[in-house]
Amino acid sequence: MRFLDYSRASIAETVSHCYVALDQHYVDKSELEKVRKQADTTSKKVNNFITYLNMTLHPRKSTNRTEKKFPIQDKEVH
């Protein structure tokens, strides 16, 4: 999971550097837009993968209403 967090940060950093490159006239707006669209697509894929992993690794417990929240242990009462 940590690697995927690093991936998301790297995507944002790349886009940020592209804005600097635009300001310095190294790239034009159309090139920036291509990178931004690709970054958006990639971010969505990484986020979806993280969601999938969270659901797979930490599935939600069933909410069966007949199930007791605090099971009583068999203890001898004196």
C-alpha positions in Angstrom: 0.0 0.0 0.0 2.8 2.4 0.8 4.1 2.0 -2.8 0.7 3.0 -4.1 0.7 6.1 -2.0 4.2 7.0 -3.3 2.8 6.4 -6.8 0.0 8.9 -6.3 2.4 11.5 -4.9 4.7 11.0 -7.9 1.8 11.6 -10.3 1.0 14.8 -8.6 4.7 15.8 -8.5 5.0 15.1 -12.2 2.0 17.3 -13.1 3.4 20.1 -10.8 6.8 19.9 -12.7 4.9 20.2 -16.0 3.3 23.4 -14.9 6.8 24.7 -14.1 7.9 23.6 -17.5 4.9 25.4 -19.0 5.9 28.6 -17.1 9.4 28.3 -18.4 8.2 27.7 -22.0 9.7 24.2 -22.2 6.3 22.8 -23.1 3.1 24.3 -24.6 -0.4 24.0 -23.3 -1.4 21.1 -25.5 1.6 19.0 -24.2 0.7 19.9 -20.6 -2.9 18.9 -21.2 -1.8 15.5 -22.6 0.3 14.9 -19.5 -2.6 16.1 -17.2 -5.1 13.7 -18.9 -2.7 10.8 -18.6 -2.0 11.7 -15.0 -5.7 11.8 -14.2 -6.3 8.4 -15.8 -3.4 6.9 -14.0 -4.5 8.4 -10.7 -8.0 7.0 -11.1 -6.5 3.5 -11.8 -4.2 3.7 -8.8 -7.1 4.8 -6.6 -9.3 2.0 -7.9 -6.6 -0.5 -7.2 -6.2 0.8 -3.7 -10.0 0.5 -3.1 -9.9 -3.0 -4.5 -7.1 -4.0 -2.2 -8.8 -2.5 0.8 -12.0 -4.3 0.1 -10.1 -7.6 -0.5 -7.8 -7.3 2.5 -10.3 -5.7 4.9 -13.8 -6.9 4.0 -16.6 -5.4 6.0 -18.0 -7.6 8.6 -21.6 -8.8 8.1 -24.2 -6.8 10.0 -26.4 -9.7 11.1 -28.9 -8.2 13.6 -29.3 -11.4 15.4 -25.7 -11.5 16.2 -24.8 -10.3 19.7 -22.4 -7.4 19.8 -21.0 -8.4 23.2 -21.0 -12.2 23.5 -21.5 -13.5 27.0 -18.9 -15.9 28.1 -19.9 -18.9 30.2 -18.7 -17.9 33.6 -19.7 -19.4 36.9 -21.6 -17.0 39.1 -21.0 -17.2 42.8 
